Amino acid sequence: MQDFQRLGVYTSGGDAPGMNACLRAVVRTALANDLDVTGIRRGYEGMIEGDFVELDRRSVSNILQTGGTVLKSARSEAFRTEEGRRQAAEQLANNRIDLLVAIGGDGTFRGATKLHDEHEIPVVGVPGTIDNDLYGTDATIGYDSALNTAIENIDRIRDTADAHNRLFLVEVMGRDSGFIALNCGIGGGAELVLIPETITEMDMVKERILSLMSAQRRSTIVVVAEGDELGGARGIERALRDDQDFSDIDLRSTILGHTQRGGAPTASDRVLASRLGLEAVEALLDGHADVMVGLVNKDLKLTPLQNVFGRRKSIDYDLLKLTQILS
Ligand code: F6P
């Protein structure tokens, strides 16, 4: 086995609840294997600038239960260039970092694989994004927390929607995927769910809403993914307000936005983050690189990073059917 000395760890892209729990697991597993650990602040931006911090057991005390990321995060334009990556590799070499754990999503892994290919730095990715859009894992760290936050908010919206007999359009995050929308639609009892994976005509949406509202419902909630082709909650609201048939319908839109990214991680995210963090370090020590650790059918699995961003993770179309039957 190669004699590794120092592991670097960073969080990059959009933060997600559970990233800190993962960091804690990475640091403690590395220390237990006699590695020194460097925290790289602000993702690839900090890697280029050498914004590094020594981490020990105590540096990761009391962060398991917190949202955000204590290492901070950034989206780096400079790292997209070869020169940026060369500078980053130089900083890593100067600080004797010979192993890397990258916690993040699609963009984070595209950067990691380039760093690996161009500078031969062993890197293992851990899926951390609320979007759950990564191939190679059933769930990403932060997804369950975001889902719970979305459902909690939909419950609140239901109270006020019911009180006023209103139609609410609730927009949730997910970038160009509908995992959050689909599952919070089910968990929140939404009457209609609109996701980017399926094309829905505006006329069909209008027809469905009118039929739901005329069936003497107390309230109607439409959950729409931000990446839906109809333009999210704002796009649909505009179309409905321009239509005479909707003039009598009391309509409001709520965009849940970044509330879904914050807050304490759920139990499920804490456990997932801890398991994946440990597995990432062990995979590196076993000689794996350029892979992502994930949980597939309850088993820990390694997937080449190329496959993670080269393939699209499919939603479960049976769940979509479920929303239609239950509404
Ligand atoms: O990828 C996570 C995510 O929260 C997406 O759901 C959303 O589209 C995006 O990040 C928002 O990014 P930003 O925080 O840079 O506005």
Residues whose N, C-alpha, C, O or C-beta is under 5 A from the ligand:
A	BS01	F6P	G14 D131 M173 G174 R175
